[in-house]
């Protein structure tokens, strides 16, 4: 069995015991340097039966690149959705696609709460002011007694609940398949999406689908309270970013914590979001922690092992 890791540019497998596990399952080709061309990438994967790709580094939406692996049987993708895979072509060729559900969820939930704290304590203003030699005290807010809504209640959203409750917050939740019983089992209370927008802290933990794209619209942002904060550690396509920028500039909401951006990443150097003192910005790193990376590697190798043993797991079939 020929197993190829074509794009481990950060060396996530270099010193990991998961690489040794892979080597027990077949012949492994492990690439850590970036290819100089698409042709070089195609050569890397040409004889692969299994490809283990590291979190969107390689664009397998390109059917020609996918077809370069003529004997391909499985792609194991880091992440919860196969965003960088041409699923239609994979289905046509009978190529299985596996993902790593929940691998980054503890880290993303923690990042969500970190952004909530940073916003509440006015770090976007106070941090730069202190570095500039100033001593201007700005009043923050307590999390104790505040409401926090979780829009999307999967692996990540459900993990936010106990963290927020640890700060004395009341957690309310919405998802398309939410029930009062499901929310209560996780310690939250089910409410409508519109009611979520009226909470003190609004957090977004949804997948992007045709139904959810732009779900946090200009009209929904207008429902937020002037003292409220919006936090997005999910996907920027869920939010009308122009409407959010207007609301922040005009102080119609108190602030935002953003780890994801549209229309593309990295965020442009001259982005107006960079100049606002009521925004905390991080470069799409919520799931980029040692714990999350270890779980991504382990689950992706688990997927390979299960496939080789004839019991495939974590397979997906729909487009991301």
Residue pairs with C-beta under 8 A, 6 or more apart in sequence:
1 25
1 26
1 27
1 49
1 50
1 308
2 26
2 27
2 29
2 47
2 48
2 49
2 50
2 71
3 22
3 25
3 26
3 27
3 28
3 29
3 48
3 49
3 50
3 51
3 52
3 304
4 28
4 29
4 31
4 44
4 45
4 48
4 50
4 51
4 52
4 69
5 13
5 22
5 28
5 29
5 30
5 31
5 51
5 52
5 53
5 54
6 29
6 31
6 35
6 41
6 44
6 45
6 48
6 51
6 53
6 58
7 31
7 34
7 41
7 53
7 54
7 57
7 58
8 14
8 30
8 31
8 32
8 54
8 57
9 32
9 33
9 34
9 54
9 57
10 54
11 32
12 54
12 293
12 296
12 297
13 19
13 22
13 30
13 297
14 30
14 32
16 294
16 297
18 297
18 298
18 300
18 301
19 28
19 30
21 301
21 305
22 28
22 52
22 301
22 304
25 304
25 305
25 308
26 49
26 50
26 308
29 44
29 48
31 44
35 41
35 44
38 62
38 65
41 58
41 65
41 68
42 64
42 65
42 68
43 68
45 51
45 65
45 68
45 69
45 72
46 68
46 69
46 70
47 69
47 70
47 71
48 69
48 71
48 72
49 71
49 72
49 73
49 74
50 72
50 73
50 74
50 75
50 76
50 304
50 307
50 308
51 60
51 69
51 72
51 74
51 75
51 76
52 75
52 76
52 300
52 301
52 304
53 60
53 75
53 76
53 77
53 78
53 84
54 78
55 77
55 78
55 79
55 296
56 78
56 79
56 83
56 84
58 65
58 84
59 65
59 84
60 66
60 75
60 84
60 85
60 86
61 84
61 85
61 86
62 86
63 86
63 89
66 72
66 85
66 86
66 89
66 90
66 93
66 95
67 89
67 93
72 93
72 95
73 94
73 95
73 96
73 307
74 95
74 96
74 97
74 98
74 303
74 304
74 307
74 312
75 82
75 85
75 90
75 95
75 96
75 97
75 98
76 98
76 99
76 100
76 300
76 301
76 303
76 304
76 307
77 84
77 85
77 97
77 98
77 99
77 100
77 300
78 99
78 100
78 103
78 296
78 300
79 99
79 100
79 103
79 104
79 296
80 99
80 100
80 101
80 102
80 103
80 104
80 155
80 207
81 99
81 207
81 316
81 320
82 97
82 99
82 316
82 319
82 320
83 320
85 97
85 320
87 97
87 316
87 317
87 318
87 319
87 320
88 319
90 96
90 97
91 317
96 307
96 312
96 315
97 315
97 316
97 317
98 300
98 303
98 307
98 312
98 313
98 314
98 315
98 316
99 303
99 314
99 316
100 295
100 296
100 299
100 300
100 303
100 314
101 155
101 299
101 314
102 155
102 295
103 287
103 292
103 295
103 296
103 299
104 156
104 286
104 287
104 289
104 292
104 295
104 296
105 154
105 155
105 156
105 159
106 159
106 291
106 292
107 286
107 287
107 288
107 289
107 291
107 292
108 156
108 205
108 233
108 286
108 287
108 292
109 156
109 159
109 160
109 163
110 163
111 233
111 259
111 282
111 285
111 286
111 287
112 156
112 160
112 163
112 203
112 205
112 231
112 233
112 257
112 286
113 160
113 163
113 164
113 167
115 231
115 233
115 257
115 259
115 280
115 282
116 143
116 148
116 164
116 201
116 203
116 229
116 231
116 257
117 143
118 124
118 257
118 280
119 201
119 229
119 231
119 254
119 255
119 256
119 257
119 278
119 280
120 140
120 141
120 142
120 143
120 229
121 140
122 138
122 139
122 140
123 280
124 255
124 276
124 277
124 278
124 279
124 280
125 138
125 277
125 278
126 136
126 138
128 277
129 136
141 227
143 164
143 167
143 168
143 169
143 201
144 167
144 168
144 169
145 168
145 169
145 170
146 169
146 170
146 200
146 201
147 169
147 170
147 171
147 172
147 199
147 200
147 201
148 160
148 164
148 169
148 170
148 171
148 172
148 199
148 200
148 201
148 202
148 203
149 171
149 172
149 173
149 174
149 191
149 195
149 196
149 197
149 199
149 201
149 202
149 203
150 157
150 158
150 160
150 161
150 171
150 172
150 173
150 174
150 188
150 196
150 203
150 205
151 157
151 173
151 174
151 175
151 193
151 196
151 202
151 203
151 204
151 205
151 206
151 215
151 216
152 174
152 175
152 204
152 205
152 206
152 207
152 234
153 173
153 174
153 175
153 178
153 182
153 183
153 186
153 188
153 205
154 175
154 205
154 207
156 205
156 233
156 234
157 173
157 175
157 203
157 205
158 186
160 171
160 203
160 205
161 171
161 173
161 186
161 187
161 188
162 187
164 171
165 171
165 187
169 201
170 189
171 187
171 188
171 189
172 188
172 189
172 190
172 191
172 195
172 196
172 199
173 183
173 186
173 188
173 189
173 190
173 191
173 196
174 190
174 191
174 192
174 193
174 195
174 196
175 206
176 211
178 190
179 190
180 189
180 190
182 190
183 189
183 190
184 190
193 215
193 220
194 220
194 223
196 202
197 216
197 220
197 221
197 223
197 224
198 223
198 224
198 225
198 228
199 228
200 225
200 227
200 228
200 229
201 228
201 229
201 231
202 224
202 228
202 229
202 230
202 231
203 231
203 232
203 233
204 216
204 230
204 231
204 232
204 233
204 234
204 238
204 239
205 233
205 234
206 212
206 215
206 234
206 235
206 238
207 234
207 235
207 320
208 234
208 235
208 237
208 238
208 320
212 238
213 237
213 238
214 237
214 238
214 239
214 240
215 238
216 230
216 232
216 238
216 239
216 240
216 244
217 240
217 243
218 240
218 242
218 243
218 246
221 230
221 239
221 240
221 243
221 244
221 247
221 252
221 253
222 243
222 247
222 252
224 230
224 247
224 252
224 253
225 253
226 251
226 252
226 253
226 254
227 254
228 253
228 254
229 253
229 254
229 255
229 256
229 257
230 239
230 244
230 253
230 255
230 256
230 257
231 256
231 257
231 258
232 238
232 239
232 256
232 257
232 258
232 259
232 260
233 257
233 259
233 260
233 286
234 260
235 260
236 258
236 260
236 261
236 262
237 262
239 262
241 261
241 262
244 256
245 272
245 273
246 252
247 253
248 255
248 256
248 273
248 276
248 278
248 279
249 272
249 276
251 278
254 278
255 278
255 279
255 280
256 278
256 279
256 280
257 279
257 280
257 282
258 273
258 279
258 280
258 281
258 282
259 281
259 282
259 283
259 284
259 285
259 286
260 284
261 267
261 271
261 273
261 284
265 283
265 284
266 283
267 273
267 274
267 281
267 283
273 279
273 281
274 281
299 314
302 313
302 314
303 312
303 313
303 314
306 312
306 313
307 313
